[in-house]
Amino acid sequence: MSDFIWVEKYRPKLIDECILPDSIKKTFQDFVTAGEIPNMLLSGPPGIGKTTVAKALCEQLGADFYVINGSDEGRFLDTVRNNAKNFASTVSLTSDKKHKVIIIDEADNTTPDVQLLLRANIEEFSSNCRFIFTCNFQNKIIRPLRSRCTIVNFTISKEKQGLAAKFFERLLYILDVEKIPYDKKVIAELINKHFPDWRRILNECQRYSVSGKIDSGILATLYEVSIHELAKILKEKNFPKAREWVNSNLDNEPHILFRTIYDSFYKTMIPTSIPAAILILAKYQSWAETVPDQEINVLACLTEIMVECTFK
């Protein structure tokens, strides 16, 4: 199965192969040089490479590792207790394995009681096991757990252009290996839309490749937002449908969603309601870069517009 899914098939096995800002890459290269893995919390947006880096570090140092998904089995206290204890307390089958590592993926989706258990596990198994936690939102990890970890923030500021260029070359290589014809401009658009979610970009690329090629024919679907349907939903104050609309359009970047909604006001709303709608939209758009959940933010915006504004 992993040979079919590109994200797994082309997942980097070494830190040097990971596409990261130089400062972050150096942090992990230093761990490799030292031959040690500390307890770590890797924080950053989805798809940026946190889990890939954690696995690559373990692979490069020859560490036995076990992954627990915080959105799945990681939500159940007994499951985490049993699985973590069984792995951490057993002797490695390979005598030269220096480390044992438990990777808690999407740790911010675990419950507080699970996080308290993991804090205790860090101390109980400190002699033979390390823990690496990945999360999108660091503030959802309890302080006692954060304080026991080296925190690495996967933030991108000035390096965006350089990192996008590296991923562009990586993606072209993958498409060449898979023998998929492509238009470079379309690949650039795809990267620009989903940056820095490398996982999403690669998954989308594989999805579009099913047609046999990736060309300008997919551009219409990249930025498609069903605004006419939304106007009808807001006019009818149909909250369940509004939530469905948000879920089906979250593929678009928040600024694209907000701009499209704004452009629709003049066609769908009575003139006296437009100023209030703009103020509501501006408020939620200003929060878009920092909120932990984009779905809730966009849906709250639409809900307030439904309540306060009148449509034609």
C-alpha positions in Angstrom: 0.0 0.0 0.0 2.8 2.4 0.9 4.2 2.0 -2.7 0.9 3.3 -4.1 0.6 6.4 -1.8 3.1 9.0 -2.9 3.3 10.6 0.6 4.7 7.3 2.0 6.6 6.2 -1.1 8.6 9.4 -1.3 8.8 10.2 2.4 12.4 11.4 3.2 14.5 8.9 5.2 17.3 11.3 6.2 17.2 14.7 7.8 19.2 16.2 4.9 16.4 15.1 2.5 13.7 17.0 4.5 12.6 20.4 3.1 12.9 22.7 6.1 14.2 26.2 7.0 17.9 26.0 7.6 17.7 26.8 11.3 15.3 24.0 11.9 17.2 21.5 9.8 20.4 22.4 11.7 18.7 21.6 15.0 18.0 18.1 13.9 21.4 17.7 12.2 22.9 18.5 15.6 20.9 15.8 17.2 22.2 13.3 14.6 25.8 14.5 15.2 25.4 14.1 19.0 23.8 10.7 18.5 21.1 11.6 21.0 17.3 12.1 20.8 15.8 14.3 23.6 12.1 14.3 24.5 10.6 16.7 21.9 7.5 18.7 21.0 7.4 19.5 17.3 4.8 22.2 16.7 3.6 23.7 13.4 1.0 23.7 10.7 -0.3 20.5 9.2 1.7 18.8 6.4 4.9 20.8 7.0 6.9 17.7 7.8 6.9 17.2 11.6 6.1 13.5 11.5 8.5 12.9 8.6 11.3 14.6 10.5 10.6 12.6 13.7 10.7 9.3 11.7 13.8 10.4 9.7 15.6 11.2 12.9 14.8 7.8 14.4 15.8 6.0 11.1 19.1 7.9 10.9 20.1 7.1 14.5 18.9 3.5 14.2 16.3 3.9 16.8 13.4 1.5 17.4 10.2 3.7 17.2 6.5 3.2 17.6 3.9 5.7 16.4 0.6 6.4 18.3 -1.9 8.6 16.4 -3.4 11.1 18.8 -6.5 11.5 16.7 -7.2 7.7 16.8 -6.0 5.3 19.4 -4.2 8.1 21.2 -7.5 9.4 22.5 -8.1 6.3 24.7 -6.3 6.2 28.1 -6.1 2.4 28.4 -4.8 2.0 24.8 -2.1 4.5 25.3 -1.1 3.1 28.7 -0.9 -0.4 27.4 0.8 0.3 24.1 3.3 2.8 25.4 4.2 0.6 28.4 4.6 -2.6 26.3 6.9 -0.9 23.8 8.9 1.2 26.3 9.5 -1.6 28.7 10.6 -4.3 26.3 14.2 -5.0 25.2 15.1 -4.2 21.6 15.4 -7.3 19.4 18.5 -5.6 17.8 21.2 -5.3 20.4 22.9 -2.3 18.7 19.8 -0.1 18.9 20.7 2.7 21.2 17.3 4.4 21.4 13.7 3.5 21.7 11.3 6.3 20.7 7.5 6.7 21.0 6.1 9.2 18.5 2.8 10.7 19.5 1.4 12.1 16.3 -1.2 14.8 16.5 -0.7 15.0 20.2 -2.9 18.1 20.5 -5.9 15.8 19.8 -5.3 13.7 22.8 -7.3 14.3 26.0 -5.8 15.9 29.1 -5.8 12.7 31.0 -3.9 11.0 28.2 -1.4 13.8 28.3 -1.0 13.5 32.0 -0.3 9.8 31.5 2.3 10.6 28.9 4.0 13.1 31.2 4.3 10.3 33.8 5.6 7.9 31.1 8.4 10.3 30.2 9.7 10.1 33.8 9.0 6.4 34.2 10.9 5.3 31.1 13.5 8.0 31.0 16.4 5.5 31.1 15.5 3.7 27.9 12.8 5.6 25.9 12.3 9.0 24.5 9.0 10.6 23.4 8.5 12.9 20.4 5.2 14.7 20.2 3.8 16.4 17.1 1.1 19.0 17.2 -0.5 21.8 15.1 -1.4 23.9 18.2 1.1 24.0 21.1 -1.5 25.6 23.4 -3.5 22.4 23.4 -0.6 20.6 25.1 -0.7 20.8 28.9 2.1 22.8 30.4 3.5 19.9 32.5 4.1 18.0 29.3 5.5 20.9 27.4 8.0 21.7 30.2 9.5 18.2 29.9 10.2 18.6 26.1 12.6 20.4 23.8 10.2 22.5 21.7 10.9 23.0 18.0 8.5 25.4 16.2 8.2 24.6 12.5 7.7 28.2 11.5 8.4 29.7 8.0 9.1 33.4 7.6 11.6 34.6 5.1 12.4 31.2 3.6 9.0 30.8 1.8 10.3 31.3 -1.7 13.3 29.1 -1.3 11.4 26.3 0.3 8.7 26.4 -2.3 11.4 26.2 -5.0 12.9 23.1 -3.4 9.5 21.4 -3.2 8.8 22.4 -6.8 11.9 20.6 -7.9 11.1 17.6 -5.7 7.6 17.4 -7.1 8.8 17.5 -10.7 11.2 14.7 -9.9 8.3 12.6 -8.5 6.1 13.3 -11.5 9.0 12.3 -13.8 9.5 9.1 -12.0 5.8 8.3 -12.1 5.7 9.3 -15.8 3.0 11.9 -15.4 3.0 14.7 -17.9 2.6 18.1 -16.3 2.5 21.9 -16.8 5.1 23.6 -14.6 2.8 26.6 -14.2 0.0 24.5 -12.8 2.4 22.8 -10.4 3.5 26.2 -9.2 -0.1 27.2 -8.7 -0.8 24.0 -6.7 2.2 24.7 -4.4 1.3 28.4 -4.0 -2.3 27.4 -3.0 -1.4 24.9 -0.3 2.0 26.1 0.9 3.5 24.9 3.3 1.3 21.8 3.5 3.7 19.5 1.6 1.5 16.4 2.4 -1.6 18.1 0.9 0.3 19.2 -2.2 1.6 15.7 -2.9 -1.8 14.1 -2.2 -3.6 16.6 -4.5 -1.0 16.0 -7.2 -1.5 12.3 -7.0 -5.3 12.8 -7.1 -5.1 15.0 -10.3 -2.6 12.6 -11.9 -5.3 9.9 -12.1 -6.5 11.7 -15.3 -3.2 10.9 -16.9 -1.7 14.4 -16.8 -1.6 17.6 -14.7 -2.3 20.6 -16.9 -4.4 23.8 -17.0 -7.6 21.8 -17.0 -7.4 21.5 -13.2 -7.0 25.2 -12.5 -10.8 25.8 -12.5 -11.1 23.3 -9.6 -8.2 24.7 -7.6 -10.0 28.0 -6.7 -13.6 27.0 -7.2 -15.9 28.4 -4.5 -19.7 27.8 -4.8 -20.8 31.3 -3.9 -24.3 31.1 -5.4 -25.1 28.2 -3.2 -23.8 30.1 -0.1 -26.0 33.2 -0.8 -29.1 31.0 -0.8 -28.0 29.3 2.4 -27.4 32.6 4.2 -30.7 34.1 3.0 -32.6 31.1 4.4 -30.5 31.1 7.6 -29.8 27.4 7.2 -27.1 26.7 9.7 -26.6 23.0 8.9 -26.2 23.8 5.2 -23.8 26.6 6.1 -21.6 24.2 8.0 -21.6 21.7 5.0 -20.6 24.6 2.7 -17.7 25.5 4.9 -16.5 21.9 5.1 -16.7 21.5 1.3 -14.8 24.8 0.7 -12.0 24.6 3.3 -9.7 23.4 0.6 -9.3 27.0 -0.3 -7.0 29.3 1.6 -8.9 31.5 4.1 -8.1 34.7 2.3 -9.6 33.3 -0.9 -12.8 32.3 0.9 -13.1 35.7 2.6 -12.4 37.6 -0.6 -14.9 35.6 -2.6 -17.6 36.1 0.1 -16.8 39.8 0.1 -17.1 40.1 -3.7 -20.6 38.4 -3.5 -22.1 41.0 -1.1 -22.9 43.5 -3.9 -24.9 40.9 -5.8 -26.6 39.0 -3.0 -27.2 41.5 -0.2 -29.4 44.6 0.2 -27.2 47.8 0.1 -27.9 48.9 3.7 -26.6 45.5 5.0 -23.3 45.6 3.2 -21.3 47.9 5.6 -22.2 45.7 8.6 -21.2 42.6 6.6 -17.9 44.1 5.6 -17.1 44.8 9.3 -18.0 41.3 10.3 -15.9 39.8 7.5 -12.9 42.0 8.3 -13.0 40.9 12.0 -12.9 37.2 11.2 -10.4 37.6 8.4 -8.0 39.3 10.9 -8.2 36.2 13.1 -7.7 33.7 10.2 -3.9 33.4 10.6 -4.0 32.6 14.4 -7.1 30.7 15.1 -6.6 27.0 15.9 -9.6 25.9 13.9 -10.4 27.5 10.5 -13.8 25.7 10.2 -15.1 27.3 13.4 -13.7 30.7 12.4 -15.3 30.8 9.0 -18.6 29.3 10.2 -18.8 31.9 13.1 -18.3 34.6 10.5 -21.1 33.3 8.3 -23.4 32.8 11.3 -23.0 36.4 12.3 -23.7 37.6 8.8 -26.8 35.4 8.7 -28.1 37.0 11.9 -27.1 40.6 11.2 -27.6 41.0 7.5 -30.5 40.9 5.0 -30.2 39.3 1.5 -32.1 40.1 -1.7 
